[in-house]
Amino acid sequence: MTTTTGITVLDDIEIRLKAIELKGLKSSPNQLSSGIPQTTQFAHYPIDKATIQHLGSLGFVFSERESPSSNLSTMFFGTRCWKFDRSHPPAIELSAEVHLSMSIRRRGVVMIAKTRSSSHISPLGDNDVHFHLFRALVEMDPSKVSKLPVASKLAQSEEGFIVVSFEELGLAGLREISSLFTDFHGGNGSVHQLGRTQAVFTPLPCETHFGARARYVPEADHARLLARWKTQLENYRESLRI
């Protein structure tokens, strides 16, 4: 989070981290090292006899009909399959995860039910398959997620995702700074171009370098930011008359 003379500006990473903390989750170390808290892992389920039996009753069928030398087993769900390497130490495990993404349309951080295995060698498939497996694992052993209401809420959801609203995060009315600047310049191309330089406006309305992260401003600071840009533009135009 950055604060420019009383105006709060957050990027999407900071907002996702707020959602992770609010729901009692932890970011994956690998994701944090890359700078993007995309996935948070919270429970492991070994593929043992009990797991195979439980998942089988829900349509996830395990098969080892590969050649004996291949060390492969396959989990089928309808027409989709997931291949595992049985030689991968120490044991095959499924892990239930929560995948996060920002959504301005849904006005919050979307948490999507995901699963993965440390030893799979082929992708599981679309979100619907992930959700069915996620739900099956959570319901198989609720004690693993007893301290994480978000996991149970995801398992009970209809579509495999929930939205942590900006209001819930204390960021009601959050808007992308570039969207606010569009309101400010009202289609004036000259002002829009000034927003792409670093000579007139702070905070900078339009990031121009490749890979720049989206930045957001809470509603409480919208009017103050627009007023500041107005003053900065007037000062710039006045400087041209000198």
Buried (B, 14 or more C-beta within 10 A) or exposed (E): EEEEEEBBBBBBBBBBBBBBEBBEBEBBEEBBEEEBBBBBBBBBBEBEEEBBEBBEEBEBBBEEEEEEEEEBBBBBBEEBBBBBBBEBEEEBBBBBBBBBEBEEEBBBBBBBBBBBBBBBEEEBBEBEBBBBBBBBBBBBBEEBBEEBEBBBEBBEBEEBBBBBBBEBBEBEEBBBBBBBBBEBBEEEEEBBEBBBEEEBBEBBBBBEEEEEEBBBBBEEBBEBBBEBBEEBBEEBEEEEEE
